[in-house]
Amino acid sequence: MSGQLELDLFRRPAEDTGAPTQGNYHYQTEIIASYCLSLHADPSIVKIICEWQEDFVIVRDKPPQLELVSVKHHDEMLYTTMKSLCDDGGLAHLFDRWLGYTSRPAVRLASNTRLGGRPGDYTPRGLLDVCRAGALDTPRGTALIAHLAWAMIDMAAKSTTLDNIPRPAAPVPPKARRHDPAGLPAGLFEMLLRFVRTCQFDCERPAKRDIRDVTIRQIVEPAAGTLGFAPPAAADVYKAVVDLVAQASRDDSGRPVDLAHYLTSPGGYDPRSQIAQTVQRRTVSREAVLEAIRLGTRRAVGDPVSLLRSGQAPPRAPGGHRLIDKMRDALMSNDEQDNALGLRDLWLHIWPQARTGFTEDIETQFRLEMEILDIVRRIRAQLIGTSDHYGIQFQALLHAELRRAELSKKISVPLDDFHILGYAYELSDLCKFGFSQPAGG
């Protein structure tokens, strides 16, 4: 990416007032996911950046390298006037952001709402017809752009968030005279004309209630062969990509990617570096989309579990000393200690390969830990009063109860019961429990 594009992209965005409803926020996530699922059809797309500058930014490896996309959803509305297009349709906000870019990116308005109004009048529908006909340089095109410009500066005059659109030096003329660009701030007409030339009005997207089914039917299923999954897996693939986008759209509380470096030398991060890390957290790369598709495919087919994905026994994992100390204290044999270490190696080897990379990994590990420790408590209660061979009995019951619990069926990550036994031994190494009889037991 060129230095100028980095300066544009890493500029901290202005604060937006208000917050979208949860339903509209999820709609935005699903719109972004639909673009992610179309990456195979547009090889120029390198990545998508969520919730930055606009609702999302598409980054390409050819000009125009950036595309700002605004997402709008309305339950019952048409953009019938230039004012409604600028305000409810968000076009003024999009233009204001575009003016802040020296690289002049492409722009897109993605909405379920159509451009309406009488086609022959100075309306959004009239503007759309002129754009599609390639007639922006005609007198009618000039009049339509002038109407749009006057609507924008009228809105900017009453707004505190549109910083780049100039305020009018004189009163905005009545609508009957807005077809004349004379009196507009210098250069505004030319800049708006350039903006409209590069704008895609993608304004008949499905509504909230339909977008999932339409995207699966029209985008995901037709791409099944190209992307390497069977059509019945389409719904799982779609959910995996939506989850990926939802995670990227969160700012993660401003936490730097390289947290260890940040904690040891926080002064080493200048503001631009922190912004660059925020952009990285909000970025969905082509590789991440393909991995999410593979995850969705595995979920759909139940991903047959293999103990050794590498085809050979895992290497001895570092650590394990506390686990061995606990087993020695319980007078357990060397071969049982070695078996426990082998199961722990299996867990530490498989988990980085099996986990999804999404926030659900935290939920998976937490659930497994809580389930294992709950089983440990039940075994301890069962063994109260036992004096002989406590450690051996504890270990035997731990294996039996974990196998009986079938914890691998309670999580979405494909694991075998032996992997979960390995995690139990890792928890022991982390001092969550031991094998000796508790004091007073």
C-alpha positions as CSV (number, residue, x, y, z in Angstrom):
1,M,0.0,0.0,0.0
2,S,1.4,3.4,-0.9
3,G,2.4,6.0,1.7
4,Q,-0.5,8.3,0.7
5,L,-3.1,5.6,1.0
6,E,-1.7,4.7,4.5
7,L,-2.0,8.4,5.5
8,D,-5.6,8.3,4.3
9,L,-6.5,5.0,5.8
10,F,-4.8,5.4,9.2
11,R,-6.3,8.9,9.8
12,R,-8.4,8.6,13.0
13,P,-12.1,8.9,11.9
14,A,-14.3,11.6,13.3
15,E,-16.7,10.6,16.0
16,D,-20.2,9.7,14.8
17,T,-23.1,10.9,17.0
18,G,-25.7,8.3,17.9
19,A,-25.5,4.5,17.7
20,P,-27.2,2.1,15.3
21,T,-29.8,-0.2,16.7
22,Q,-28.7,-3.8,17.3
23,G,-30.9,-4.9,14.4
24,N,-29.3,-2.4,12.0
25,Y,-25.8,-3.2,13.3
26,H,-26.4,-6.9,12.5
27,Y,-27.7,-5.9,9.1
28,Q,-24.5,-4.1,8.5
29,T,-22.5,-7.2,9.5
30,E,-24.5,-9.3,7.1
31,I,-24.0,-6.8,4.3
32,I,-20.2,-6.9,4.9
33,A,-20.3,-10.7,5.0
34,S,-22.0,-10.8,1.6
35,Y,-19.1,-8.9,0.2
36,C,-16.6,-11.2,1.9
37,L,-18.4,-14.2,0.4
38,S,-18.0,-12.6,-3.0
39,L,-14.2,-12.3,-2.8
40,H,-13.8,-15.2,-5.3
41,A,-15.7,-13.2,-7.9
42,D,-13.4,-10.2,-7.5
43,P,-9.8,-11.2,-7.2
44,S,-8.7,-7.6,-6.9
45,I,-10.1,-7.4,-3.3
46,V,-7.3,-7.9,-0.8
47,K,-9.2,-7.2,2.4
48,I,-12.1,-5.5,4.0
49,I,-11.8,-3.1,7.0
50,C,-14.9,-3.0,9.2
51,E,-16.2,0.1,11.1
52,W,-13.5,2.4,10.0
53,Q,-14.1,5.9,8.4
54,E,-17.4,4.5,7.0
55,D,-19.3,1.3,7.7
56,F,-16.5,-0.6,5.9
57,V,-13.7,0.0,3.5
58,I,-12.8,-2.3,0.6
59,V,-9.1,-2.5,-0.2
60,R,-8.0,-3.6,-3.7
61,D,-4.7,-4.2,-5.4
62,K,-5.6,-2.0,-8.3
63,P,-7.0,1.5,-8.7
64,P,-9.1,2.6,-7.1
65,Q,-7.4,0.9,-4.2
66,L,-10.0,2.0,-1.6
67,E,-13.7,2.0,-1.7
68,L,-15.8,3.5,1.2
69,V,-19.1,1.8,1.8
70,S,-22.0,3.2,3.7
71,V,-24.8,0.8,4.8
72,K,-28.3,2.0,5.5
73,H,-31.5,0.1,6.4
74,H,-35.0,1.5,6.6
75,D,-38.1,-0.5,7.3
76,E,-40.4,1.7,5.2
77,M,-38.9,4.5,3.2
78,L,-37.9,5.7,-0.3
79,Y,-35.3,8.3,-0.9
80,T,-37.7,10.6,-2.8
81,T,-35.9,13.9,-2.4
82,M,-32.3,15.0,-2.5
83,K,-32.6,15.9,1.2
84,S,-33.7,12.4,2.2
85,L,-30.9,10.9,0.1
86,C,-28.3,13.2,1.8
87,D,-29.8,12.7,5.3
88,D,-31.6,9.4,5.7
89,G,-29.5,7.8,2.9
90,G,-26.2,9.0,4.5
91,L,-24.9,10.4,1.2
92,A,-23.8,13.7,2.8
93,H,-21.8,11.8,5.5
94,L,-20.2,9.6,2.8
95,F,-19.3,12.7,0.7
96,D,-17.8,14.4,3.8
97,R,-15.6,11.4,4.5
98,W,-14.6,11.2,0.9
99,L,-13.5,14.8,0.9
100,G,-11.0,14.0,3.6
101,Y,-9.2,11.5,1.4
102,T,-6.5,12.9,-0.9
103,S,-6.5,9.6,-2.8
104,R,-10.1,10.0,-3.9
105,P,-11.5,6.5,-3.2
106,A,-14.5,4.9,-4.9
107,V,-17.7,5.1,-2.8
108,R,-20.8,2.9,-2.5
109,L,-24.2,3.3,-0.8
110,A,-25.6,-0.1,0.1
111,S,-29.2,0.1,1.2
112,N,-32.5,-1.8,1.1
113,T,-34.1,1.5,0.2
114,R,-34.6,2.5,-3.5
115,L,-33.9,5.8,-5.0
116,G,-37.4,7.2,-5.7
117,G,-39.2,10.4,-6.7
118,R,-40.5,11.4,-10.2
119,P,-37.9,10.4,-12.8
120,G,-38.2,13.6,-14.7
121,D,-37.8,15.8,-11.6
122,Y,-34.7,16.7,-9.6
123,T,-35.0,13.6,-7.5
124,P,-32.7,10.7,-6.5
125,R,-34.4,8.6,-9.1
126,G,-33.6,11.2,-11.7
127,L,-30.0,11.3,-10.5
128,L,-29.8,7.5,-10.8
129,D,-31.2,7.5,-14.3
130,V,-28.7,10.1,-15.4
131,C,-25.8,8.2,-13.9
132,R,-26.8,4.9,-15.6
133,A,-27.1,6.7,-18.9
134,G,-23.7,8.3,-18.6
135,A,-25.3,11.7,-19.0
136,L,-23.8,13.7,-16.0
137,D,-22.2,16.2,-18.4
138,T,-25.5,17.2,-20.0
139,P,-27.5,20.3,-18.8
140,R,-29.9,17.9,-16.9
141,G,-26.9,16.2,-15.2
142,T,-25.5,19.6,-14.2
143,A,-28.9,20.6,-12.7
144,L,-29.2,17.4,-10.8
145,I,-25.7,17.7,-9.3
146,A,-26.5,21.3,-8.4
147,H,-29.6,20.3,-6.6
148,L,-27.6,17.6,-4.7
149,A,-24.9,20.1,-3.8
150,W,-27.4,22.7,-2.4
151,A,-29.0,19.9,-0.4
152,M,-25.6,18.9,1.0
153,I,-24.5,22.4,2.1
154,D,-28.0,23.1,3.5
155,M,-27.5,20.0,5.7
156,A,-23.9,20.8,6.5
157,A,-25.0,24.3,7.7
158,K,-27.2,22.6,10.4
159,S,-24.8,19.8,11.3
160,T,-21.8,19.6,13.7
161,T,-20.4,16.4,12.2
162,L,-19.9,17.3,8.5
163,D,-16.5,19.0,8.8
164,N,-15.4,18.9,5.2
165,I,-18.5,20.1,3.4
166,P,-18.3,23.9,3.1
167,R,-20.9,26.1,4.7
168,P,-22.9,28.5,2.4
169,A,-21.7,32.1,2.3
170,A,-25.2,33.2,1.5
171,P,-28.7,31.8,2.2
172,V,-29.5,28.5,0.3
173,P,-31.8,29.3,-2.6
174,P,-35.4,27.9,-2.7
175,K,-35.7,24.5,-4.4
176,A,-37.1,26.0,-7.6
177,R,-33.7,27.8,-8.2
178,R,-31.3,25.0,-7.0
179,H,-30.7,23.7,-10.5
180,D,-28.2,26.5,-11.0
181,P,-24.7,25.8,-9.6
182,A,-23.9,29.6,-9.5
183,G,-23.4,30.7,-5.9
184,L,-22.1,27.3,-4.7
185,P,-18.8,27.4,-2.7
186,A,-15.9,27.4,-5.1
187,G,-14.9,24.0,-6.2
188,L,-17.8,22.2,-4.6
189,F,-19.7,21.4,-7.8
190,E,-16.6,19.9,-9.4
191,M,-15.8,17.8,-6.4
192,L,-19.4,16.5,-6.0
193,L,-19.5,15.7,-9.7
194,R,-16.3,13.6,-9.3
195,F,-17.8,11.9,-6.2
196,V,-21.0,11.0,-8.0
197,R,-19.1,9.6,-11.0
198,T,-17.3,7.1,-8.7
199,C,-20.4,6.3,-6.6
200,Q,-22.2,3.0,-6.9
201,F,-25.9,3.2,-5.8
202,D,-26.4,-0.4,-4.5
203,C,-29.8,0.5,-3.2
204,E,-32.0,-2.5,-3.6
205,R,-30.3,-4.9,-1.2
206,P,-32.6,-7.3,0.7
207,A,-34.3,-6.2,3.9
208,K,-33.2,-7.4,7.4
209,R,-35.8,-10.2,7.4
210,D,-34.6,-11.6,4.0
211,I,-30.9,-10.9,3.8
212,R,-29.7,-14.1,5.3
213,D,-31.8,-16.3,3.0
214,V,-31.1,-14.3,-0.1
215,T,-27.3,-14.2,0.5
216,I,-27.2,-18.0,1.1
217,R,-29.3,-18.7,-2.0
218,Q,-27.8,-16.1,-4.4
219,I,-24.2,-15.9,-3.3
220,V,-23.1,-18.8,-1.0
221,E,-24.7,-21.8,-2.7
222,P,-23.6,-20.8,-6.2
223,A,-20.0,-20.4,-4.9
224,A,-20.0,-23.8,-3.3
225,G,-18.0,-25.5,-6.0
226,T,-15.5,-22.7,-6.4
227,L,-14.9,-22.3,-2.7
228,G,-14.7,-26.1,-2.1
229,F,-17.7,-27.0,0.0
230,A,-21.0,-28.8,-0.7
231,P,-24.2,-26.7,-1.1
232,P,-25.8,-28.3,2.1
233,A,-23.0,-26.6,4.1
234,A,-24.0,-23.1,2.8
235,A,-25.8,-22.0,6.0
236,D,-22.9,-23.1,8.2
237,V,-20.4,-21.3,5.9
238,Y,-22.5,-18.2,6.0
239,K,-22.7,-18.2,9.8
240,A,-18.9,-18.6,10.1
241,V,-18.3,-15.6,7.9
242,V,-20.9,-13.5,9.7
243,D,-19.2,-14.4,13.0
244,L,-15.8,-13.4,11.6
245,V,-17.1,-10.0,10.5
246,A,-18.9,-9.4,13.8
247,Q,-15.6,-10.0,15.6
248,A,-13.6,-7.7,13.3
249,S,-16.3,-4.9,13.8
250,R,-15.5,-4.8,17.5
251,D,-12.6,-2.5,18.6
252,D,-11.5,-4.9,21.3
253,S,-11.4,-2.0,23.8
254,G,-8.4,-0.5,22.0
255,R,-6.1,-3.4,23.0
256,P,-2.9,-3.4,20.9
257,V,-2.3,-6.6,18.9
258,D,1.2,-6.9,20.4
259,L,0.1,-6.7,24.0
260,A,3.4,-7.9,25.5
261,H,5.4,-5.2,23.7
262,Y,2.8,-2.6,24.6
263,L,2.9,-3.5,28.3
264,T,6.8,-3.6,28.5
265,S,7.3,-0.4,26.4
266,P,4.0,1.6,26.1
267,G,5.9,4.7,25.2
268,G,7.2,3.1,22.1
269,Y,3.8,3.4,20.4
270,D,3.2,6.6,18.6
271,P,-0.5,7.5,17.8
272,R,-0.3,6.3,14.2
273,S,1.1,2.9,15.3
274,Q,-1.9,2.5,17.7
275,I,-4.3,3.5,14.8
276,A,-2.5,1.0,12.6
277,Q,-3.2,-1.8,15.1
278,T,-6.8,-0.7,15.4
279,V,-7.1,-1.0,11.6
280,Q,-5.5,-4.5,11.8
281,R,-8.0,-5.7,14.4
282,R,-10.9,-4.5,12.2
283,T,-9.5,-6.1,9.0
284,V,-10.9,-9.2,7.4
285,S,-8.4,-10.6,4.9
286,R,-9.0,-12.9,2.0
287,E,-7.2,-15.6,4.0
288,A,-9.4,-15.1,7.0
289,V,-12.5,-15.5,4.9
290,L,-11.3,-18.7,3.4
291,E,-10.4,-20.1,6.9
292,A,-13.9,-19.1,8.1
293,I,-15.4,-21.0,5.1
294,R,-13.4,-24.0,6.0
295,L,-14.6,-23.8,9.6
296,G,-18.2,-23.6,8.4
297,T,-17.7,-26.6,6.2
298,R,-16.2,-28.6,9.1
299,R,-19.2,-27.7,11.3
300,A,-21.6,-28.8,8.6
301,V,-20.1,-32.2,8.2
302,G,-19.3,-32.8,11.8
303,D,-15.6,-32.6,11.0
304,P,-14.4,-36.2,11.7
305,V,-11.9,-36.0,14.6
306,S,-8.4,-37.4,14.3
307,L,-6.1,-37.8,17.3
308,L,-3.0,-36.9,15.3
309,R,-3.6,-34.4,12.6
310,S,0.1,-34.3,11.8
311,G,0.3,-38.1,11.3
312,Q,2.8,-38.5,14.1
313,A,2.9,-38.3,17.9
314,P,3.1,-34.8,19.3
315,P,6.5,-33.6,20.6
316,R,7.0,-33.3,24.4
317,A,5.5,-30.0,25.5
318,P,7.4,-27.7,27.7
319,G,6.4,-27.6,31.4
320,G,4.5,-30.4,33.1
321,H,6.7,-30.3,36.2
322,R,3.9,-29.4,38.6
323,L,1.8,-32.2,37.2
324,I,4.5,-34.7,37.8
325,D,5.1,-33.4,41.4
326,K,1.4,-33.8,42.1
327,M,1.3,-37.4,40.8
328,R,4.5,-38.3,42.7
329,D,2.9,-36.9,45.9
330,A,0.0,-39.2,45.3
331,L,2.5,-42.2,44.9
332,M,1.4,-42.8,41.3
333,S,3.7,-45.0,39.1
334,N,6.2,-43.7,36.6
335,D,4.2,-45.2,33.7
336,E,1.0,-43.3,34.8
337,Q,3.0,-40.1,35.0
338,D,4.4,-40.7,31.5
339,N,0.9,-41.4,30.2
340,A,-0.4,-38.2,31.8
341,L,2.3,-36.2,30.1
342,G,1.5,-37.8,26.8
343,L,-2.1,-36.8,27.0
344,R,-1.1,-33.3,28.0
345,D,1.2,-33.2,25.0
346,L,-1.7,-34.2,22.8
347,W,-3.9,-31.4,24.1
348,L,-1.2,-28.7,23.7
349,H,-0.4,-29.9,20.2
350,I,-4.0,-30.2,18.9
351,W,-5.6,-27.1,20.5
352,P,-3.8,-24.5,18.3
353,Q,-4.9,-26.4,15.2
354,A,-8.5,-27.1,16.3
355,R,-9.5,-23.8,17.7
356,T,-11.5,-21.5,15.5
357,G,-9.7,-18.2,16.0
358,F,-12.9,-16.5,17.1
359,T,-14.1,-15.4,20.5
360,E,-16.0,-18.7,20.9
361,D,-12.6,-20.3,21.7
362,I,-12.7,-18.5,25.1
363,E,-16.2,-19.9,25.7
364,T,-15.0,-23.4,24.7
365,Q,-12.0,-23.4,27.0
366,F,-14.0,-21.9,29.9
367,R,-16.8,-24.5,29.5
368,L,-14.4,-27.4,29.4
369,E,-12.5,-26.1,32.5
370,M,-15.8,-25.7,34.5
371,E,-17.0,-29.1,33.4
372,I,-13.7,-30.8,34.3
373,L,-13.4,-29.1,37.7
374,D,-17.1,-30.0,38.5
375,I,-16.3,-33.6,37.8
376,V,-13.2,-33.3,40.0
377,R,-15.4,-32.1,42.9
378,R,-17.8,-35.0,42.4
379,I,-15.0,-37.5,42.5
380,R,-13.5,-36.0,45.6
381,A,-16.9,-36.3,47.3
382,Q,-17.2,-39.9,46.2
383,L,-13.8,-40.8,47.6
384,I,-14.3,-39.3,51.1
385,G,-13.1,-41.8,53.7
386,T,-10.8,-43.6,51.2
387,S,-7.4,-44.2,52.8
388,D,-5.6,-46.6,50.4
389,H,-4.5,-45.8,46.9
390,Y,-6.4,-42.5,46.7
391,G,-4.4,-41.2,43.8
392,I,-4.9,-44.3,41.6
393,Q,-8.6,-44.4,42.3
394,F,-8.9,-40.6,41.7
395,Q,-7.2,-40.9,38.3
396,A,-9.3,-44.0,37.3
397,L,-12.5,-42.2,38.1
398,L,-11.3,-39.0,36.4
399,H,-10.8,-40.9,33.1
400,A,-14.1,-42.8,33.4
401,E,-16.2,-39.7,34.3
402,L,-14.7,-37.6,31.6
403,R,-15.3,-40.3,29.0
404,R,-18.9,-40.7,30.3
405,A,-19.6,-37.0,30.2
406,E,-18.8,-36.8,26.4
407,L,-17.7,-33.2,26.7
408,S,-16.5,-33.3,23.1
409,K,-20.2,-33.3,22.0
410,K,-21.0,-30.1,24.0
411,I,-18.6,-27.9,22.1
412,S,-18.4,-26.8,18.4
413,V,-14.6,-27.4,18.1
414,P,-13.8,-31.0,16.9
415,L,-12.0,-32.7,19.8
416,D,-11.7,-36.3,20.9
417,D,-12.2,-37.4,24.5
418,F,-8.5,-38.1,24.8
419,H,-7.8,-34.4,23.9
420,I,-10.1,-33.4,26.8
421,L,-8.3,-35.8,29.2
422,G,-5.1,-34.0,28.1
423,Y,-6.7,-30.6,29.0
424,A,-7.6,-32.0,32.4
425,Y,-3.9,-32.9,33.0
426,E,-2.9,-29.4,31.8
427,L,-5.3,-27.9,34.3
428,S,-3.6,-30.0,37.0
429,D,-0.2,-28.6,35.8
430,L,-1.8,-25.1,36.2
431,C,-2.6,-26.0,39.9
432,K,-6.3,-26.3,39.4
433,F,-6.4,-29.7,41.2
434,G,-4.1,-32.4,42.5
435,F,-4.2,-36.2,42.9
436,S,-3.6,-36.5,46.7
437,Q,-6.3,-36.8,49.2
438,P,-7.4,-33.3,50.4
439,A,-6.6,-32.4,54.0
440,G,-9.4,-33.7,56.3
441,G,-10.7,-36.1,53.5
